[in-house]
Structure formats: C-alpha cells, structure tokens
Amino acid sequence: GDIIATLRDMVRGSSAPEAAEAVGLLSRLDLASVERLLPARLREWPRYAQDRVVRLMAMGGAVERGIILVSLLDLLDPVLVPLAVDEIGLSEDASCVDALLRLAEGDMSRGADNFIRLKAVEALGRLRAQPATGVLRDIVESRHMFHWTHHSELRLAAVQALTKIDPEWAKEFLPKSGFSAADLALSPADSHPDFKRFRRRRYPRVRLSQPVPAVATRGQEASRLEVRVLSLSGGSGVGEKHLQPGALATIKIGSSLRPIRVQVLMRDVRAQGFGFEFVEMDLDEHARLRKLLLDNLSGSLPDEQEVLANTHS
C-alpha cells in the first residue's frame, strides 16, 4: 500500500523523468491510477520522458497496457506513435483492434501517415485480429486500372498479417499477390508467452555481412557512422561522435548516390557504440531497407509453405 501510494504521488507531482520511471512499476501494481493520473501530465512532458513511459509500460507487461497506450496516442509526440503502435500490437489486448483499424484505414485525425498505417497493419496481424480481415484484404486486393492501389510495403504488411489471421486465404492468394517467398521472409516478430515480463524484440535483427557507412545529421552537425546490425525498427553500430540518447536525427544509410534516408531517435548502447530507432520513414525507403536486410540474410530463404507454417504457429 505504501509503495503504491508513493508511486502515485510520483506520477502525480514529481519531475517528468522521475514520474516516467514510476509509471512502469505502477502499471503492474495499479493500472487504474496510471489511466487516471498520466494523461493530465503526459502531453507537457519532453519527448524523452514520453518515450520512457511507452517503453516502461511495455516492459511492465500489464494485461491491459495496450488499451492504455491507445488512450495516450493523441498525447504523445508524433515521432513516438509508431513505437506505441508496435507495443499495442504486442500487448495481446483484443480491445485495441478498433483503434488499430482506424489507423490502418488512414485516420488522419490521429496523423496516420503511411508509416503509421503500416505499423497498425502489422499490429493487427500480431493480435490475430479477425475483425480486420476485410480491411486488410481491401489493402491487399484493391486495384486502380492496371495497378495495385496501395504501396507494395503496405500490401506486403497486410499479406503478412493475413497469413496469421486467415492462413487459408493467404495460401490461395499468395501466387497472384505479386510477392515472392523472399519478400515474405522478413516479418514482424510476435509476442511470446515466455516473455510476459520483458519487452520483446519487435523485428528480427540482421547482422550485416559488411558494415554499411551512414551519416547522422542533427541540425548543422553531421556524424559519420558504421552500421553493423539492422532491423525494420532500427539498428546499431559505431560512430566518430557520441550522439545524445533521445536526440532526433536524420540518418542516411549507404554510400550510394541514393542512400536510405530515415528519421531516427538515438538510443543508449554500451562502449563506443550507438543505437537508433526508426520513427518516420517514407514507404519507398522502407522497401529499400527491406531489400538491404534480405540481401544480408544468411542461409536459404524459406519457401511459401514454410512461411505460412511459421507465421501461423
């Protein structure tokens, strides 16, 4: 009782960093208090404190954390919304499906740009959301004259989601989808029953066969980096300068005339390393990132039957 009262007081009146640290534990002990106290404060907090709240609530593992995160979406700094949507998808909370459907359909009142739509589609797949079948099939199947209506990355995410929700439909549609088994091989990671108390990895990580040069730019300051590990959610490597964790930066990955350009949040890592998380990305850049990852996947790629079996298991 005393601990819960202390945590409530911290969320209610402490500085943003201290209050954010209390949220994760309080969400396990008294989620109703988080739901009551946090919205009044969260909007005014700096991005790094809001980011900490999302990550600590995910690590806290409260059963109803997903719907609480849904209620916070409009209060968060826009660059944190993709991260929150990922964590909603991993929450196993079916009550979040309606909100995710609105985002997947492009609810602009929540600033649902294409990257957030993509995240919402992936989240619906992670939740095995049966009510999403119609919306997802529309994204996959809609055509305008001789062209698919939606971007290939959004369609691919919807196909991957449907392999989890309706594997029989997916098995029948795949040959005419325009996607190969290789395209399907890199899919969002699911929640796992053995990791209820931990924040699970959201996408498979790929160790690059050769480090890839990159440049991180923040304002007028640029720093050269060497990326060694990448996923669809971020990466890590080493750099010539220390970039402040929580800083928003633009990273150009690759030394070609057309590097992959994404907006990132810098993350803490040990020693001389750096980490970053993708927070805003054009879907054309997302497609190029996926190709880079697929090019670096070791071993043979699974065939379509293996992909279907693995995504439905």
Secondary structure as GFF3:
##gff-version 3
##sequence-region A 1 313
A	DSSP	alpha_helix	2	13	.	.	.	ID=ss1
A	DSSP	alpha_helix	16	29	.	.	.	ID=ss2
A	DSSP	alpha_helix	31	42	.	.	.	ID=ss3
A	DSSP	alpha_helix	47	60	.	.	.	ID=ss4
A	DSSP	alpha_helix	65	72	.	.	.	ID=ss5
A	DSSP	three_ten_helix	73	75	.	.	.	ID=ss6
A	DSSP	three_ten_helix	78	80	.	.	.	ID=ss7
A	DSSP	alpha_helix	81	89	.	.	.	ID=ss8
A	DSSP	three_ten_helix	94	96	.	.	.	ID=ss9
A	DSSP	alpha_helix	97	104	.	.	.	ID=ss10
A	DSSP	three_ten_helix	108	110	.	.	.	ID=ss11
A	DSSP	alpha_helix	114	126	.	.	.	ID=ss12
A	DSSP	three_ten_helix	130	132	.	.	.	ID=ss13
A	DSSP	alpha_helix	133	141	.	.	.	ID=ss14
A	DSSP	beta_strand	143	144	.	.	.	ID=ss15
A	DSSP	beta_strand	147	148	.	.	.	ID=ss16
A	DSSP	alpha_helix	152	165	.	.	.	ID=ss17
A	DSSP	alpha_helix	167	173	.	.	.	ID=ss18
A	DSSP	three_ten_helix	174	176	.	.	.	ID=ss19
A	DSSP	alpha_helix	181	185	.	.	.	ID=ss20
A	DSSP	three_ten_helix	193	195	.	.	.	ID=ss21
A	DSSP	beta_strand	206	218	.	.	.	ID=ss22
A	DSSP	beta_strand	221	230	.	.	.	ID=ss23
A	DSSP	beta_strand	234	239	.	.	.	ID=ss24
A	DSSP	beta_strand	248	253	.	.	.	ID=ss25
A	DSSP	beta_strand	260	267	.	.	.	ID=ss26
A	DSSP	beta_strand	273	280	.	.	.	ID=ss27
A	DSSP	alpha_helix	283	296	.	.	.	ID=ss28
A	DSSP	alpha_helix	304	312	.	.	.	ID=ss29
###
